[in-house]
Amino acid sequence: KRVAKRAKSGYTYRVKINYVDEYGIKQTYSKSGFETKKEARAHGVEIEHELQTKGVLQKDTLKTLNDCFLESMELEKNSLSRNTIIHYNDVFKNHVKSQRIAQIPINRINYTMLQTHFNQLKTLGKSLVTAQKIIFNRAFRHALKCGYIQNNPMHDIKVSYKERNVETHVLTYDELENAISCFLDMRGNFNKYSYCIATYCGYYLGLRISEILALEKTDFDFENNVVTISKKLESRHLKKSEMYLTENMKTKASKAVLPLPAPLKTILLEWFAFDPYDLVCCDESGDFIHEFAFGRACKKIGNKLGFYFHPHCLRQTYITNIVQSGCDIKTASKLARHSNTQTTLDVYTHTNEEAKKNAINKVFGNIDTKNAPNLKVFN
């Protein structure tokens, strides 16, 4: 529908189209300022074609990438864990918000601008680059849903980053016991025992540190030899007095009932007789232990023993040991409480140098150089 309207310089024309959107709601598209009927007619045909082929119209907007990211976080905050929200907001505030590309209307950002931006991040670490890509993706997906853009240019973006020099370390049993010995040499009788128990729980159950520090005695069923994982300690960026338990786990698969290994059962039976509190790992007052405090203690011990030791190494060691034992990947993924088996394959099947040597020796035989075959062909 074209409507003529008198302007100071004469008549101009306005295009007005009534349509029903994807939600069944009546909408009106209107744009004025066309000097001729021909221009108005051509624009009207273009809009009608867009409606027929895509079912939606791209809206004129001044919404920036920053605006779209913040809107998406507000809408989806109930489906994200607190730690995830904190992490994304920190990266957004410190690395994205002030960038020029994040301050222009999102419908003006194209592939070239985006790829140029991410090419400039190649000197940063994998975690930071990946987080920025997630933030950009969230913003563009939100803009697409709102009709601010017609396609998501992030689909074709390639990222590169600086590889970390420190490799994930898979602990041997001797290294585990050496770490336990170092914990026992620490000051504070009760706390050092809690740190030992936390280390054993990580090694034998493959739990995340937030899950270990949330364990209660009632989670363990010694009669049926199982442990229920259903909560975690919310402690990141919180003072000790503000920490709390939550059932909002990392994924749905995080909640599970796991078999209780016999060595850990023996250790815990002795510990439970000594520990007067409901928490399995706590301080001398029965209060929560902050994950950062345990992480610092692990790092200090790792430096002393000469290898990279972080609480998450215990989880990675657990999964690696399960996979290397010959367990099928589906069962290993269930024990790891991953949402899919690919995560188990991609992230946690790390091997140490001794395991690599054993694998080669198993295939080709352990050849001693003194008894190597005499290849006369080279004489």
Residue pairs with C-beta under 8 A, 6 or more apart in sequence:
1 15
1 16
1 17
1 18
1 44
2 13
2 14
2 15
2 16
2 37
2 40
2 41
2 44
3 13
3 14
3 16
4 11
4 12
4 13
4 14
5 11
5 12
5 13
5 14
5 32
6 12
12 32
12 33
12 34
12 35
13 32
13 34
13 35
13 36
13 37
13 39
13 40
14 30
14 31
14 32
14 33
14 34
14 40
15 29
15 30
15 31
15 32
15 34
15 40
15 43
15 44
15 47
16 28
16 29
16 30
17 28
17 29
17 30
17 44
17 47
17 48
17 51
18 26
18 27
18 28
19 26
19 27
19 28
19 29
19 51
20 26
20 27
21 27
21 55
21 56
22 55
22 56
29 47
29 57
31 43
34 40
34 43
47 57
50 57
50 58
51 57
54 150
56 147
57 147
58 107
58 147
58 148
58 149
58 150
59 146
59 147
59 148
61 105
61 106
61 107
61 148
62 105
63 71
63 105
63 106
63 143
63 146
63 148
64 102
64 103
64 104
64 105
64 106
65 96
65 101
65 102
65 103
65 104
65 106
65 109
65 136
65 139
65 140
66 92
66 96
66 97
66 102
66 103
66 139
67 106
68 106
68 138
68 139
68 140
68 142
68 143
68 146
68 148
69 92
69 96
69 102
69 135
69 138
69 139
69 142
71 142
71 146
72 138
72 139
72 141
72 142
73 80
73 85
73 88
73 89
73 138
75 142
77 85
81 248
81 249
81 250
82 234
82 236
82 246
82 248
83 210
83 234
83 236
86 236
86 237
87 131
88 131
88 134
88 135
88 138
91 128
91 131
91 132
91 135
92 135
95 128
95 132
96 102
96 132
96 135
96 136
99 117
101 109
101 113
101 114
101 117
106 139
106 140
106 143
106 148
106 149
107 143
107 148
107 149
109 153
110 153
111 153
111 156
111 157
114 136
114 153
114 154
114 157
115 156
115 157
115 158
118 129
118 132
118 133
118 157
118 158
118 159
118 160
119 160
121 128
121 129
121 132
121 159
121 160
121 161
122 129
122 160
122 161
122 162
123 162
124 161
124 162
125 161
125 162
125 164
126 161
126 162
126 163
126 164
128 161
129 159
129 160
129 161
130 159
130 161
133 154
133 157
133 159
136 154
136 157
137 152
137 154
140 149
140 152
140 153
140 154
141 152
143 149
144 150
144 151
144 152
166 308
167 308
167 350
168 308
168 313
168 316
168 350
169 302
169 307
169 308
169 309
169 313
169 352
170 313
170 316
170 317
170 320
170 321
170 350
170 351
170 352
170 355
171 179
171 203
171 309
171 313
171 314
171 317
172 352
172 354
175 305
175 307
176 199
176 203
178 305
179 199
179 298
179 301
179 302
179 305
179 309
180 196
180 199
180 200
182 301
182 304
182 305
183 192
183 195
183 196
183 199
183 297
183 301
184 192
184 193
184 196
185 192
186 192
186 195
186 297
188 284
189 284
190 283
190 284
191 283
191 284
191 289
193 271
193 274
193 275
194 281
194 282
194 283
194 289
195 281
195 289
195 294
195 297
197 267
197 268
197 271
197 280
197 281
198 209
198 212
198 213
198 281
198 289
198 294
198 311
199 298
199 314
200 264
200 267
201 207
201 212
201 215
201 264
201 280
201 281
202 209
202 212
202 311
202 314
202 315
202 318
203 314
203 317
203 318
204 261
204 263
204 264
204 318
205 212
205 227
205 229
205 258
205 261
205 264
205 318
206 314
206 315
206 318
206 319
206 322
206 335
206 336
207 215
207 229
207 315
208 232
208 250
208 254
208 312
208 315
209 291
209 294
209 295
209 311
209 312
210 232
210 233
210 234
210 235
210 291
211 229
211 231
211 232
211 233
211 249
211 254
212 280
212 281
212 311
213 233
213 235
213 281
213 288
213 289
213 291
213 294
214 231
214 232
214 233
214 245
215 227
215 279
215 280
215 281
216 278
216 279
216 280
217 272
217 275
217 278
217 279
217 280
218 278
219 227
219 228
219 229
219 230
219 280
220 226
220 227
220 260
220 268
220 280
221 227
221 228
221 260
222 260
222 265
222 268
222 269
225 259
225 260
225 262
225 265
226 257
226 258
226 259
226 260
227 257
227 258
227 260
228 256
228 257
229 254
229 255
229 256
229 257
229 258
229 337
230 247
230 249
230 255
231 245
231 246
231 247
231 249
232 245
232 246
232 248
232 249
232 250
232 254
233 243
233 244
233 245
233 288
233 291
234 243
234 244
234 245
234 246
235 243
235 288
235 290
235 291
235 292
236 291
240 287
240 288
240 290
243 288
243 290
247 255
249 255
251 337
251 338
251 339
252 339
253 337
253 338
253 339
254 337
255 337
256 334
256 337
258 335
268 280
271 280
275 282
276 286
277 286
278 286
279 286
279 288
281 289
282 288
282 289
283 289
291 311
294 311
295 310
295 311
298 309
298 310
298 311
298 313
299 309
299 310
301 309
302 308
302 309
302 310
315 336
315 348
316 347
316 348
316 350
318 336
319 332
319 335
319 336
319 344
319 348
319 349
320 348
320 349
320 350
320 351
322 332
322 335
322 336
323 329
323 332
323 344
323 348
323 349
324 351
324 355
327 335
329 341
329 344
329 345
330 341
332 341
332 344
333 340
333 341
333 343
333 344
336 343
336 344
336 348
338 344
351 359
